[in-house]
Amino acid sequence: MVRIDGTYGEGGGQILRTSLALSCVLGKPVAITGIRAGRKKPGLQPQHLTSVRAAAAVGQAEVRGAELASTAIEFIPASSRGGVFHFDVAERTGSAGSASLVLQTVLLPLCFAEQPSTVTVSGGTHVPWSPSFHYLSFIVAPLLSRLGAEIGFSIGPWGWYPRGGGQASARITPVRMLRPLTLIDRGGLLRVSGLSAVANLPGHIAERQRDRTLAVLHAHGIDASIDLLDAPSPGKGSYLLLCSEYENVFSGFGSLGEIGKRAETVADEACRELLAHHHTTAALDPHLADQIVQWLAFSRGTSEFSTSRITQHLLTNLWVLQQFMDVAVRVEGKEGEEGRVVIRPRST
């Protein structure tokens, strides 16, 4: 049994999700302790518990300790199976927990299942501390397609904190092996596009987010095209996503509105992240880097990429990967700075 210390590195829910995904793909049982031990609300919260239940359904696993606030579980998978799945973050208790992070847990094992799958998750689609649905669809999906993974995303109602009630779906076509990734040079900037959305709020909020973004980027010599959207939702919220399309890769930068937060502040946050990335020479934005590494461990060859910021999330994910697999990892650069990552499955 693989034993994972959940307090390692950033010590958050990503350790749990990555461990569950790898356990399902490899058929290796895992015991995880200290789950989110340093957080304000330690242990499994509704979103994390839903991820455990989702992985158990996909991996046909026996699970011990899967209950709210639990800081330790044992997860014993059989084999990953495809099919039609539906999971609700709020099934056991009211929650706007991230639907995207639940999807993130099961996409990798379902890519190696024997049959196609459709997964629908009800919960928060645009909530703090997680990739939004649109980041998965616009930024992550194209890079996974480059590796050979066929995943299509769709969205129903949008879900915001604190009400939730959104719905995100993914359609997965199985693959035998993934292609390695070599992405050091991102190429020139082709265009910046964006999405400024509100749900059950005045339309001028989306317009102000757009107008501020256009002004900030123009001042840095970047023109952008941003669409306005009135999103269907049972709750209220606002969101801005900026997509930088370079010759060789997409990068994404988002910001959420909240009560008391000006629309201009939402725009400034997203612009600040975009500009910080753009003023480096790196290919992958920081969030894309930490979400791709477990996929690269299953590729047919050595992968290498540059990223505009080495994050603790990235370093923690690489550590979890090495607890499960015989994979060589090299990180060039310091945490918080631009750097490169090399991943070589030793079987290749």
ZADO-1210 file (C-alpha; in nm, 4 decimals, padded with zeros to 6 digits):
<atoms>
<atom x="00.0000" y="00.0000" z="00.0000" code="MET" pos="1"/>
<atom x="00.1302" y="00.3440" z="-00.0951" code="VAL" pos="2"/>
<atom x="00.1351" y="00.5721" z="00.2097" code="ARG" pos="3"/>
<atom x="00.0877" y="00.9445" z="00.1565" code="ILE" pos="4"/>
<atom x="00.1451" y="01.2153" z="00.4158" code="ASP" pos="5"/>
<atom x="-00.1290" y="01.4676" z="00.3446" code="GLY" pos="6"/>
<atom x="00.0623" y="01.7428" z="00.5254" code="THR" pos="7"/>
<atom x="00.3481" y="01.7394" z="00.2719" code="TYR" pos="8"/>
<atom x="00.4154" y="02.0569" z="00.0712" code="GLY" pos="9"/>
<atom x="00.1061" y="02.2693" z="00.0231" code="GLU" pos="10"/>
<atom x="-00.0885" y="02.0184" z="00.2326" code="GLY" pos="11"/>
<atom x="-00.4233" y="02.0705" z="00.0601" code="GLY" pos="12"/>
<atom x="-00.6861" y="01.8743" z="-00.1265" code="GLY" pos="13"/>
<atom x="-00.4712" y="01.8353" z="-00.4381" code="GLN" pos="14"/>
<atom x="-00.2659" y="01.5667" z="-00.2623" code="ILE" pos="15"/>
<atom x="-00.5883" y="01.3714" z="-00.2098" code="LEU" pos="16"/>
<atom x="-00.7131" y="01.4142" z="-00.5674" code="ARG" pos="17"/>
<atom x="-00.3829" y="01.3263" z="-00.7344" code="THR" pos="18"/>
<atom x="-00.3380" y="01.0234" z="-00.5073" code="SER" pos="19"/>
<atom x="-00.6874" y="00.8954" z="-00.5881" code="LEU" pos="20"/>
<atom x="-00.6360" y="00.9397" z="-00.9626" code="ALA" pos="21"/>
<atom x="-00.3013" y="00.7572" z="-00.9615" code="LEU" pos="22"/>
<atom x="-00.4374" y="00.4820" z="-00.7365" code="SER" pos="23"/>
<atom x="-00.7194" y="00.4148" z="-00.9829" code="CYS" pos="24"/>
<atom x="-00.4976" y="00.4140" z="-01.2935" code="VAL" pos="25"/>
<atom x="-00.2250" y="00.1971" z="-01.1421" code="LEU" pos="26"/>
<atom x="-00.4482" y="-00.0282" z="-00.9331" code="GLY" pos="27"/>
<atom x="-00.2384" y="00.0511" z="-00.6250" code="LYS" pos="28"/>
<atom x="-00.4070" y="00.0824" z="-00.2845" code="PRO" pos="29"/>
<atom x="-00.3245" y="00.3992" z="-00.0944" code="VAL" pos="30"/>
<atom x="-00.3489" y="00.5190" z="00.2651" code="ALA" pos="31"/>
<atom x="-00.3603" y="00.8976" z="00.3065" code="ILE" pos="32"/>
<atom x="-00.3181" y="01.0573" z="00.6495" code="THR" pos="33"/>
<atom x="-00.3184" y="01.4189" z="00.7670" code="GLY" pos="34"/>
<atom x="-00.5693" y="01.5183" z="00.4970" code="ILE" pos="35"/>
<atom x="-00.5907" y="01.8999" z="00.4943" code="ARG" pos="36"/>
<atom x="-00.4709" y="01.8941" z="00.8556" code="ALA" pos="37"/>
<atom x="-00.3510" y="02.2550" z="00.8512" code="GLY" pos="38"/>
<atom x="-00.6649" y="02.4041" z="00.6978" code="ARG" pos="39"/>
<atom x="-00.9250" y="02.6104" z="00.8860" code="LYS" pos="40"/>
<atom x="-01.1675" y="02.3211" z="00.8423" code="LYS" pos="41"/>
<atom x="-00.9416" y="02.0124" z="00.8431" code="PRO" pos="42"/>
<atom x="-01.0211" y="01.6816" z="00.6781" code="GLY" pos="43"/>
<atom x="-01.2661" y="01.5942" z="00.4053" code="LEU" pos="44"/>
<atom x="-01.5156" y="01.8660" z="00.3213" code="GLN" pos="45"/>
<atom x="-01.8102" y="01.8004" z="00.0822" code="PRO" pos="46"/>
<atom x="-01.6038" y="01.8668" z="-00.2303" code="GLN" pos="47"/>
<atom x="-01.3258" y="01.6296" z="-00.1176" code="HIS" pos="48"/>
<atom x="-01.5702" y="01.3628" z="-00.0046" code="LEU" pos="49"/>
<atom x="-01.7387" y="01.3796" z="-00.3460" code="THR" pos="50"/>
<atom x="-01.3981" y="01.3315" z="-00.5091" code="SER" pos="51"/>
<atom x="-01.3432" y="01.0195" z="-00.2983" code="VAL" pos="52"/>
<atom x="-01.6855" y="00.8824" z="-00.3894" code="ARG" pos="53"/>
<atom x="-01.6273" y="00.9615" z="-00.7573" code="ALA" pos="54"/>
<atom x="-01.2895" y="00.7860" z="-00.7596" code="ALA" pos="55"/>
<atom x="-01.4395" y="00.4888" z="-00.5760" code="ALA" pos="56"/>
<atom x="-01.7155" y="00.4553" z="-00.8365" code="ALA" pos="57"/>
<atom x="-01.4703" y="00.4769" z="-01.1267" code="VAL" pos="58"/>
<atom x="-01.2059" y="00.2549" z="-00.9650" code="GLY" pos="59"/>
<atom x="-01.4576" y="00.0101" z="-00.8131" code="GLN" pos="60"/>
<atom x="-01.2739" y="00.0666" z="-00.4887" code="ALA" pos="61"/>
<atom x="-01.3202" y="-00.0287" z="-00.1276" code="GLU" pos="62"/>
<atom x="-01.2843" y="00.2816" z="00.0896" code="VAL" pos="63"/>
<atom x="-01.2365" y="00.3222" z="00.4628" code="ARG" pos="64"/>
<atom x="-01.2689" y="00.6523" z="00.6459" code="GLY" pos="65"/>
<atom x="-01.4705" y="00.8359" z="00.3792" code="ALA" pos="66"/>
<atom x="-01.6799" y="01.0706" z="00.5917" code="GLU" pos="67"/>
<atom x="-01.6989" y="01.4436" z="00.6522" code="LEU" pos="68"/>
<atom x="-01.4023" y="01.5875" z="00.8454" code="ALA" pos="69"/>
<atom x="-01.2068" y="01.2610" z="00.8217" code="SER" pos="70"/>
<atom x="-00.8304" y="01.3225" z="00.8037" code="THR" pos="71"/>
<atom x="-00.7360" y="00.9677" z="00.6996" code="ALA" pos="72"/>
<atom x="-00.8646" y="00.7230" z="00.4398" code="ILE" pos="73"/>
<atom x="-00.7672" y="00.3924" z="00.2867" code="GLU" pos="74"/>
<atom x="-00.8533" y="00.3503" z="-00.0800" code="PHE" pos="75"/>
<atom x="-00.8281" y="00.0037" z="-00.2368" code="ILE" pos="76"/>
<atom x="-00.9156" y="00.0041" z="-00.6094" code="PRO" pos="77"/>
<atom x="-01.0030" y="-00.2909" z="-00.8316" code="ALA" pos="78"/>
<atom x="-00.9984" y="-00.1682" z="-01.1931" code="SER" pos="79"/>
<atom x="-01.1170" y="00.1507" z="-01.3574" code="SER" pos="80"/>
<atom x="-01.4404" y="00.1260" z="-01.5505" code="ARG" pos="81"/>
<atom x="-01.6040" y="00.3665" z="-01.7902" code="GLY" pos="82"/>
<atom x="-01.9732" y="00.4465" z="-01.8132" code="GLY" pos="83"/>
<atom x="-02.2169" y="00.7194" z="-01.7221" code="VAL" pos="84"/>
<atom x="-02.1641" y="00.8870" z="-01.3848" code="PHE" pos="85"/>
<atom x="-02.3322" y="01.1660" z="-01.1935" code="HIS" pos="86"/>
<atom x="-02.1999" y="01.3159" z="-00.8711" code="PHE" pos="87"/>
<atom x="-02.3463" y="01.5946" z="-00.6585" code="ASP" pos="88"/>
<atom x="-02.1198" y="01.7900" z="-00.4235" code="VAL" pos="89"/>
<atom x="-02.4254" y="01.8967" z="-00.2230" code="ALA" pos="90"/>
<atom x="-02.5772" y="01.5477" z="-00.2008" code="GLU" pos="91"/>
<atom x="-02.5014" y="01.4996" z="00.1691" code="ARG" pos="92"/>
<atom x="-02.4778" y="01.8609" z="00.2850" code="THR" pos="93"/>
<atom x="-02.5326" y="02.1988" z="00.1247" code="GLY" pos="94"/>
<atom x="-02.2178" y="02.3049" z="-00.0584" code="SER" pos="95"/>
<atom x="-02.0854" y="02.5054" z="-00.3516" code="ALA" pos="96"/>
<atom x="-01.7762" y="02.2846" z="-00.3660" code="GLY" pos="97"/>
<atom x="-01.5904" y="02.2747" z="-00.6955" code="SER" pos="98"/>
<atom x="-01.7317" y="02.0544" z="-00.9706" code="ALA" pos="99"/>
<atom x="-01.4091" y="02.1102" z="-01.1662" code="SER" pos="100"/>
<atom x="-01.1934" y="01.9539" z="-00.8947" code="LEU" pos="101"/>
<atom x="-01.4174" y="01.6470" z="-00.8790" code="VAL" pos="102"/>
<atom x="-01.3803" y="01.6110" z="-01.2559" code="LEU" pos="103"/>
<atom x="-01.0057" y="01.6571" z="-01.2193" code="GLN" pos="104"/>
<atom x="-00.9976" y="01.3503" z="-00.9916" code="THR" pos="105"/>
<atom x="-01.1527" y="01.1056" z="-01.2388" code="VAL" pos="106"/>
<atom x="-01.0525" y="01.2271" z="-01.5858" code="LEU" pos="107"/>
<atom x="-00.7144" y="01.0528" z="-01.5900" code="LEU" pos="108"/>
<atom x="-00.8408" y="00.7071" z="-01.4834" code="PRO" pos="109"/>
<atom x="-01.1354" y="00.7323" z="-01.7228" code="LEU" pos="110"/>
<atom x="-00.8959" y="00.8026" z="-02.0101" code="CYS" pos="111"/>
<atom x="-00.7500" y="00.4558" z="-01.9512" code="PHE" pos="112"/>
<atom x="-01.0816" y="00.2752" z="-01.8935" code="ALA" pos="113"/>
<atom x="-01.2106" y="00.0154" z="-02.1383" code="GLU" pos="114"/>
<atom x="-01.5126" y="00.2130" z="-02.2596" code="GLN" pos="115"/>
<atom x="-01.6142" y="00.5758" z="-02.3174" code="PRO" pos="116"/>
<atom x="-01.7549" y="00.7751" z="-02.0277" code="SER" pos="117"/>
<atom x="-01.9737" y="01.0712" z="-01.9505" code="THR" pos="118"/>
<atom x="-01.9337" y="01.2366" z="-01.6109" code="VAL" pos="119"/>
<atom x="-02.1648" y="01.5071" z="-01.4792" code="THR" pos="120"/>
<atom x="-02.0901" y="01.6890" z="-01.1547" code="VAL" pos="121"/>
<atom x="-02.3336" y="01.9221" z="-00.9798" code="SER" pos="122"/>
<atom x="-02.1845" y="02.1946" z="-00.7599" code="GLY" pos="123"/>
<atom x="-01.9791" y="02.5080" z="-00.8039" code="GLY" pos="124"/>
<atom x="-01.8528" y="02.5708" z="-01.1565" code="THR" pos="125"/>
<atom x="-01.6961" y="02.9117" z="-01.0838" code="HIS" pos="126"/>
<atom x="-01.5807" y="02.9213" z="-00.7223" code="VAL" pos="127"/>
<atom x="-01.2669" y="03.0354" z="-00.5345" code="PRO" pos="128"/>
<atom x="-00.9550" y="02.8206" z="-00.5016" code="TRP" pos="129"/>
<atom x="-01.0240" y="02.5977" z="-00.7995" code="SER" pos="130"/>
<atom x="-00.9995" y="02.6049" z="-01.1796" code="PRO" pos="131"/>
<atom x="-01.3212" y="02.7338" z="-01.3298" code="SER" pos="132"/>
<atom x="-01.5154" y="02.5231" z="-01.5774" code="PHE" pos="133"/>
<atom x="-01.4063" y="02.7566" z="-01.8544" code="HIS" pos="134"/>
<atom x="-01.0385" y="02.7244" z="-01.7627" code="TYR" pos="135"/>
<atom x="-01.0738" y="02.3465" z="-01.7994" code="LEU" pos="136"/>
<atom x="-01.2577" y="02.3806" z="-02.1295" code="SER" pos="137"/>
<atom x="-01.0555" y="02.6616" z="-02.2932" code="PHE" pos="138"/>
<atom x="-00.7059" y="02.6012" z="-02.1523" code="ILE" pos="139"/>
<atom x="-00.6611" y="02.2491" z="-02.0136" code="VAL" pos="140"/>
<atom x="-00.8573" y="02.0574" z="-02.2799" code="ALA" pos="141"/>
<atom x="-00.6473" y="02.1797" z="-02.5780" code="PRO" pos="142"/>
<atom x="-00.3241" y="02.0752" z="-02.4072" code="LEU" pos="143"/>
<atom x="-00.4656" y="01.7325" z="-02.3156" code="LEU" pos="144"/>
<atom x="-00.5735" y="01.6928" z="-02.6781" code="SER" pos="145"/>
<atom x="-00.2140" y="01.7547" z="-02.7790" code="ARG" pos="146"/>
<atom x="-00.1188" y="01.4544" z="-02.5632" code="LEU" pos="147"/>
<atom x="-00.3855" y="01.2409" z="-02.7295" code="GLY" pos="148"/>
<atom x="-00.6566" y="01.2596" z="-02.4625" code="ALA" pos="149"/>
<atom x="-01.0028" y="01.3119" z="-02.6104" code="GLU" pos="150"/>
<atom x="-01.2147" y="01.5046" z="-02.3585" code="ILE" pos="151"/>
<atom x="-01.5089" y="01.7298" z="-02.4393" code="GLY" pos="152"/>
<atom x="-01.6549" y="01.9636" z="-02.1772" code="PHE" pos="153"/>
<atom x="-02.0039" y="02.1127" z="-02.1540" code="SER" pos="154"/>
<atom x="-02.1831" y="02.3269" z="-01.8979" code="ILE" pos="155"/>
<atom x="-02.5425" y="02.3689" z="-01.7861" code="GLY" pos="156"/>
<atom x="-02.6295" y="02.6194" z="-01.5158" code="PRO" pos="157"/>
<atom x="-02.3346" y="02.8010" z="-01.3593" code="TRP" pos="158"/>
<atom x="-02.2740" y="02.7502" z="-00.9882" code="GLY" pos="159"/>
<atom x="-02.1339" y="03.0213" z="-00.7609" code="TRP" pos="160"/>
<atom x="-02.0416" y="03.0409" z="-00.3942" code="TYR" pos="161"/>
<atom x="-02.2334" y="02.9996" z="-00.1659" code="PRO" pos="162"/>
<atom x="-02.5373" y="02.8545" z="-00.3433" code="ARG" pos="163"/>
<atom x="-02.3783" y="02.6199" z="-00.5955" code="GLY" pos="164"/>
<atom x="-02.6320" y="02.4455" z="-00.8144" code="GLY" pos="165"/>
<atom x="-02.4186" y="02.4451" z="-01.1292" code="GLY" pos="166"/>
<atom x="-02.3569" y="02.1496" z="-01.3559" code="GLN" pos="167"/>
<atom x="-02.0427" y="02.0578" z="-01.5505" code="ALA" pos="168"/>
<atom x="-01.9962" y="01.7532" z="-01.7738" code="SER" pos="169"/>
<atom x="-01.7111" y="01.5782" z="-01.9507" code="ALA" pos="170"/>
<atom x="-01.7142" y="01.3164" z="-02.2282" code="ARG" pos="171"/>
<atom x="-01.4059" y="01.0945" z="-02.2296" code="ILE" pos="172"/>
<atom x="-01.2853" y="00.8657" z="-02.5077" code="THR" pos="173"/>
<atom x="-01.0312" y="00.6083" z="-02.3814" code="PRO" pos="174"/>
<atom x="-00.6731" y="00.6010" z="-02.5074" code="VAL" pos="175"/>
<atom x="-00.3946" y="00.3407" z="-02.4863" code="ARG" pos="176"/>
<atom x="-00.1010" y="00.5734" z="-02.4378" code="MET" pos="177"/>
<atom x="-00.0380" y="00.9468" z="-02.4207" code="LEU" pos="178"/>
<atom x="00.2145" y="01.1383" z="-02.6257" code="ARG" pos="179"/>
<atom x="00.4989" y="01.3178" z="-02.4455" code="PRO" pos="180"/>
<atom x="00.5064" y="01.6960" z="-02.4336" code="LEU" pos="181"/>
<atom x="00.7946" y="01.9183" z="-02.5341" code="THR" pos="182"/>
<atom x="00.6935" y="02.2787" z="-02.4829" code="LEU" pos="183"/>
<atom x="00.9699" y="02.5218" z="-02.3992" code="ILE" pos="184"/>
<atom x="00.9033" y="02.7908" z="-02.6606" code="ASP" pos="185"/>
<atom x="00.5487" y="02.9282" z="-02.6482" code="ARG" pos="186"/>
<atom x="00.5964" y="03.1292" z="-02.9683" code="GLY" pos="187"/>
<atom x="00.4649" y="03.4771" z="-03.0343" code="GLY" pos="188"/>
<atom x="00.1393" y="03.6143" z="-02.8965" code="LEU" pos="189"/>
<atom x="-00.1337" y="03.5765" z="-03.1590" code="LEU" pos="190"/>
<atom x="-00.4312" y="03.7226" z="-02.9719" code="ARG" pos="191"/>
<atom x="-00.5932" y="03.7777" z="-02.6329" code="VAL" pos="192"/>
<atom x="-00.9602" y="03.6941" z="-02.5997" code="SER" pos="193"/>
<atom x="-01.1845" y="03.6888" z="-02.2994" code="GLY" pos="194"/>
<atom x="-01.5184" y="03.6264" z="-02.1359" code="LEU" pos="195"/>
<atom x="-01.6836" y="03.8701" z="-01.8953" code="SER" pos="196"/>
<atom x="-01.9898" y="03.7124" z="-01.7367" code="ALA" pos="197"/>
<atom x="-02.2549" y="03.7903" z="-01.4775" code="VAL" pos="198"/>
<atom x="-02.5444" y="03.5884" z="-01.3437" code="ALA" pos="199"/>
<atom x="-02.8508" y="03.7565" z="-01.1942" code="ASN" pos="200"/>
<atom x="-02.6602" y="04.0841" z="-01.1621" code="LEU" pos="201"/>
<atom x="-02.6787" y="04.4118" z="-01.3587" code="PRO" pos="202"/>
<atom x="-02.5176" y="04.3902" z="-01.7004" code="GLY" pos="203"/>
<atom x="-02.3040" y="04.6985" z="-01.6395" code="HIS" pos="204"/>
<atom x="-02.0837" y="04.4879" z="-01.4086" code="ILE" pos="205"/>
<atom x="-01.9755" y="04.2678" z="-01.6998" code="ALA" pos="206"/>
<atom x="-01.9259" y="04.5788" z="-01.9124" code="GLU" pos="207"/>
<atom x="-01.7053" y="04.7433" z="-01.6482" code="ARG" pos="208"/>
<atom x="-01.4964" y="04.4276" z="-01.6172" code="GLN" pos="209"/>
<atom x="-01.4501" y="04.4270" z="-01.9941" code="ARG" pos="210"/>
<atom x="-01.3787" y="04.7994" z="-02.0267" code="ASP" pos="211"/>
<atom x="-01.1197" y="04.8028" z="-01.7482" code="ARG" pos="212"/>
<atom x="-00.9478" y="04.4977" z="-01.8966" code="THR" pos="213"/>
<atom x="-00.9282" y="04.6520" z="-02.2418" code="LEU" pos="214"/>
<atom x="-00.7828" y="04.9722" z="-02.0981" code="ALA" pos="215"/>
<atom x="-00.5195" y="04.7987" z="-01.8837" code="VAL" pos="216"/>
<atom x="-00.4028" y="04.5663" z="-02.1602" code="LEU" pos="217"/>
<atom x="-00.3999" y="04.8459" z="-02.4190" code="HIS" pos="218"/>
<atom x="-00.1708" y="05.0460" z="-02.1914" code="ALA" pos="219"/>
<atom x="00.0734" y="04.7523" z="-02.2160" code="HIS" pos="220"/>
<atom x="00.0483" y="04.7323" z="-02.5938" code="GLY" pos="221"/>
<atom x="-00.1969" y="04.4398" z="-02.6008" code="ILE" pos="222"/>
<atom x="-00.5324" y="04.4541" z="-02.7784" code="ASP" pos="223"/>
<atom x="-00.8030" y="04.2118" z="-02.6705" code="ALA" pos="224"/>
<atom x="-01.1490" y="04.0936" z="-02.7669" code="SER" pos="225"/>
<atom x="-01.3834" y="04.0200" z="-02.4769" code="ILE" pos="226"/>
<atom x="-01.7344" y="03.8776" z="-02.5034" code="ASP" pos="227"/>
<atom x="-02.0125" y="03.9669" z="-02.2600" code="LEU" pos="228"/>
<atom x="-02.2302" y="03.6888" z="-02.1225" code="LEU" pos="229"/>
<atom x="-02.5399" y="03.6732" z="-01.9027" code="ASP" pos="230"/>
<atom x="-02.4933" y="03.3258" z="-01.7528" code="ALA" pos="231"/>
<atom x="-02.7832" y="03.0987" z="-01.6520" code="PRO" pos="232"/>
<atom x="-02.7620" y="03.0209" z="-01.2813" code="SER" pos="233"/>
<atom x="-02.9696" y="02.9734" z="-00.9659" code="PRO" pos="234"/>
<atom x="-02.7279" y="03.2076" z="-00.7869" code="GLY" pos="235"/>
<atom x="-02.5483" y="03.5391" z="-00.8332" code="LYS" pos="236"/>
<atom x="-02.1924" y="03.5939" z="-00.9455" code="GLY" pos="237"/>
<atom x="-01.9483" y="03.7553" z="-01.1851" code="SER" pos="238"/>
<atom x="-01.6423" y="03.6178" z="-01.3592" code="TYR" pos="239"/>
<atom x="-01.3679" y="03.7223" z="-01.5997" code="LEU" pos="240"/>
<atom x="-01.1443" y="03.4863" z="-01.7959" code="LEU" pos="241"/>
<atom x="-00.8610" y="03.6052" z="-02.0205" code="LEU" pos="242"/>
<atom x="-00.7052" y="03.3656" z="-02.2747" code="CYS" pos="243"/>
<atom x="-00.3645" y="03.4381" z="-02.4233" code="SER" pos="244"/>
<atom x="-00.3200" y="03.2442" z="-02.7453" code="GLU" pos="245"/>
<atom x="00.0468" y="03.2012" z="-02.8327" code="TYR" pos="246"/>
<atom x="00.1722" y="03.0188" z="-03.1404" code="GLU" pos="247"/>
<atom x="00.2256" y="02.6955" z="-02.9458" code="ASN" pos="248"/>
<atom x="-00.0036" y="02.7061" z="-02.6394" code="VAL" pos="249"/>
<atom x="-00.3023" y="02.8685" z="-02.4674" code="PHE" pos="250"/>
<atom x="-00.2725" y="03.0325" z="-02.1259" code="SER" pos="251"/>
<atom x="-00.5596" y="03.1384" z="-01.9008" code="GLY" pos="252"/>
<atom x="-00.6116" y="03.3886" z="-01.6193" code="PHE" pos="253"/>
<atom x="-00.9364" y="03.4323" z="-01.4296" code="GLY" pos="254"/>
<atom x="-01.0876" y="03.6341" z="-01.1490" code="SER" pos="255"/>
<atom x="-01.4164" y="03.6102" z="-00.9582" code="LEU" pos="256"/>
<atom x="-01.6366" y="03.8861" z="-00.8271" code="GLY" pos="257"/>
<atom x="-01.7712" y="03.8894" z="-00.4735" code="GLU" pos="258"/>
<atom x="-01.9806" y="04.1139" z="-00.2523" code="ILE" pos="259"/>
<atom x="-01.8012" y="04.4455" z="-00.2055" code="GLY" pos="260"/>
<atom x="-01.5425" y="04.3776" z="-00.4757" code="LYS" pos="261"/>
<atom x="-01.5461" y="04.6287" z="-00.7581" code="ARG" pos="262"/>
<atom x="-01.5699" y="04.5100" z="-01.1185" code="ALA" pos="263"/>
<atom x="-01.2496" y="04.7020" z="-01.1885" code="GLU" pos="264"/>
<atom x="-01.0693" y="04.5022" z="-00.9193" code="THR" pos="265"/>
<atom x="-01.1824" y="04.1781" z="-01.0847" code="VAL" pos="266"/>
<atom x="-01.0330" y="04.3017" z="-01.4119" code="ALA" pos="267"/>
<atom x="-00.7112" y="04.4203" z="-01.2472" code="ASP" pos="268"/>
<atom x="-00.6527" y="04.0784" z="-01.0886" code="GLU" pos="269"/>
<atom x="-00.6881" y="03.8886" z="-01.4160" code="ALA" pos="270"/>
<atom x="-00.4766" y="04.1421" z="-01.6047" code="CYS" pos="271"/>
<atom x="-00.2028" y="04.1289" z="-01.3419" code="ARG" pos="272"/>
<atom x="-00.1750" y="03.7500" z="-01.3783" code="GLU" pos="273"/>
<atom x="-00.1765" y="03.7677" z="-01.7580" code="LEU" pos="274"/>
<atom x="00.0930" y="04.0342" z="-01.7673" code="LEU" pos="275"/>
<atom x="00.3108" y="03.8546" z="-01.5117" code="ALA" pos="276"/>
<atom x="00.3065" y="03.5471" z="-01.7337" code="HIS" pos="277"/>
<atom x="00.3466" y="03.7398" z="-02.0586" code="HIS" pos="278"/>
<atom x="00.6548" y="03.9237" z="-01.9333" code="HIS" pos="279"/>
<atom x="00.8386" y="03.5908" z="-01.8983" code="THR" pos="280"/>
<atom x="00.9441" y="03.3631" z="-02.1842" code="THR" pos="281"/>
<atom x="00.7756" y="03.0525" z="-02.0382" code="ALA" pos="282"/>
<atom x="00.5192" y="02.8358" z="-02.2125" code="ALA" pos="283"/>
<atom x="00.2778" y="02.7137" z="-01.9425" code="LEU" pos="284"/>
<atom x="00.0960" y="02.9370" z="-01.6984" code="ASP" pos="285"/>
<atom x="00.1397" y="02.8308" z="-01.3326" code="PRO" pos="286"/>
<atom x="-00.1984" y="02.6595" z="-01.3001" code="HIS" pos="287"/>
<atom x="-00.1615" y="02.4621" z="-01.6212" code="LEU" pos="288"/>
<atom x="00.1814" y="02.3376" z="-01.5124" code="ALA" pos="289"/>
<atom x="00.0607" y="02.1755" z="-01.1907" code="ASP" pos="290"/>
<atom x="-00.2454" y="02.0205" z="-01.3591" code="GLN" pos="291"/>
<atom x="-00.0552" y="01.8475" z="-01.6414" code="ILE" pos="292"/>
<atom x="00.2289" y="01.6645" z="-01.4661" code="VAL" pos="293"/>
<atom x="00.0414" y="01.3469" z="-01.3661" code="GLN" pos="294"/>
<atom x="-00.0705" y="01.3032" z="-01.7267" code="TRP" pos="295"/>
<atom x="00.2876" y="01.3254" z="-01.8517" code="LEU" pos="296"/>
<atom x="00.3935" y="01.0336" z="-01.6304" code="ALA" pos="297"/>
<atom x="00.1835" y="00.8071" z="-01.8548" code="PHE" pos="298"/>
<atom x="00.3273" y="00.9306" z="-02.1828" code="SER" pos="299"/>
<atom x="00.5463" y="00.7304" z="-02.4185" code="ARG" pos="300"/>
<atom x="00.8673" y="00.9247" z="-02.3642" code="GLY" pos="301"/>
<atom x="01.0301" y="01.2157" z="-02.1866" code="THR" pos="302"/>
<atom x="00.8361" y="01.5402" z="-02.1426" code="SER" pos="303"/>
<atom x="00.9794" y="01.8849" z="-02.0818" code="GLU" pos="304"/>
<atom x="00.8074" y="02.2190" z="-02.0368" code="PHE" pos="305"/>
<atom x="00.8768" y="02.5690" z="-01.9108" code="SER" pos="306"/>
<atom x="00.6469" y="02.7531" z="-01.6709" code="THR" pos="307"/>
<atom x="00.6291" y="03.1165" z="-01.5690" code="SER" pos="308"/>
<atom x="00.6167" y="03.0291" z="-01.1987" code="ARG" pos="309"/>
<atom x="00.7156" y="02.7176" z="-01.0079" code="ILE" pos="310"/>
<atom x="00.4469" y="02.6820" z="-00.7429" code="THR" pos="311"/>
<atom x="00.4209" y="02.4757" z="-00.4292" code="GLN" pos="312"/>
<atom x="00.1206" y="02.3037" z="-00.5909" code="HIS" pos="313"/>
<atom x="00.3453" y="02.1912" z="-00.8773" code="LEU" pos="314"/>
<atom x="00.6217" y="02.0665" z="-00.6475" code="LEU" pos="315"/>
<atom x="00.3711" y="01.8819" z="-00.4280" code="THR" pos="316"/>
<atom x="00.2078" y="01.7126" z="-00.7263" code="ASN" pos="317"/>
<atom x="00.5485" y="01.5979" z="-00.8516" code="LEU" pos="318"/>
<atom x="00.6245" y="01.4537" z="-00.5065" code="TRP" pos="319"/>
<atom x="00.2965" y="01.2580" z="-00.5009" code="VAL" pos="320"/>
<atom x="00.3725" y="01.1265" z="-00.8484" code="LEU" pos="321"/>
<atom x="00.7062" y="00.9879" z="-00.7317" code="GLN" pos="322"/>
<atom x="00.5430" y="00.8074" z="-00.4378" code="GLN" pos="323"/>
<atom x="00.3360" y="00.6014" z="-00.6827" code="PHE" pos="324"/>
<atom x="00.5602" y="00.5603" z="-00.9861" code="MET" pos="325"/>
<atom x="00.9181" y="00.4988" z="-01.0894" code="ASP" pos="326"/>
<atom x="00.9524" y="00.8286" z="-01.2711" code="VAL" pos="327"/>
<atom x="01.2500" y="01.0617" z="-01.2988" code="ALA" pos="328"/>
<atom x="01.1699" y="01.4267" z="-01.2276" code="VAL" pos="329"/>
<atom x="01.3949" y="01.7303" z="-01.2637" code="ARG" pos="330"/>
<atom x="01.2948" y="02.0848" z="-01.1709" code="VAL" pos="331"/>
<atom x="01.5135" y="02.3736" z="-01.2827" code="GLU" pos="332"/>
<atom x="01.4439" y="02.6972" z="-01.0994" code="GLY" pos="333"/>
<atom x="01.3281" y="02.8111" z="-00.7591" code="LYS" pos="334"/>
<atom x="00.9779" y="02.8159" z="-00.6157" code="GLU" pos="335"/>
<atom x="00.8067" y="03.1410" z="-00.7100" code="GLY" pos="336"/>
<atom x="01.0252" y="03.1928" z="-01.0152" code="GLU" pos="337"/>
<atom x="01.0269" y="03.0948" z="-01.3825" code="GLU" pos="338"/>
<atom x="01.1581" y="02.7436" z="-01.4459" code="GLY" pos="339"/>
<atom x="01.1566" y="02.4138" z="-01.6341" code="ARG" pos="340"/>
<atom x="01.0306" y="02.0658" z="-01.5507" code="VAL" pos="341"/>
<atom x="01.1474" y="01.7363" z="-01.7034" code="VAL" pos="342"/>
<atom x="00.9483" y="01.4152" z="-01.6478" code="ILE" pos="343"/>
<atom x="01.0823" y="01.0807" z="-01.7706" code="ARG" pos="344"/>
<atom x="00.8905" y="00.7575" z="-01.7095" code="PRO" pos="345"/>
<atom x="01.1710" y="00.5069" z="-01.6421" code="ARG" pos="346"/>
<atom x="00.9948" y="00.2372" z="-01.8422" code="SER" pos="347"/>
<atom x="01.0748" y="00.4448" z="-02.1532" code="THR" pos="348"/>
</atoms>
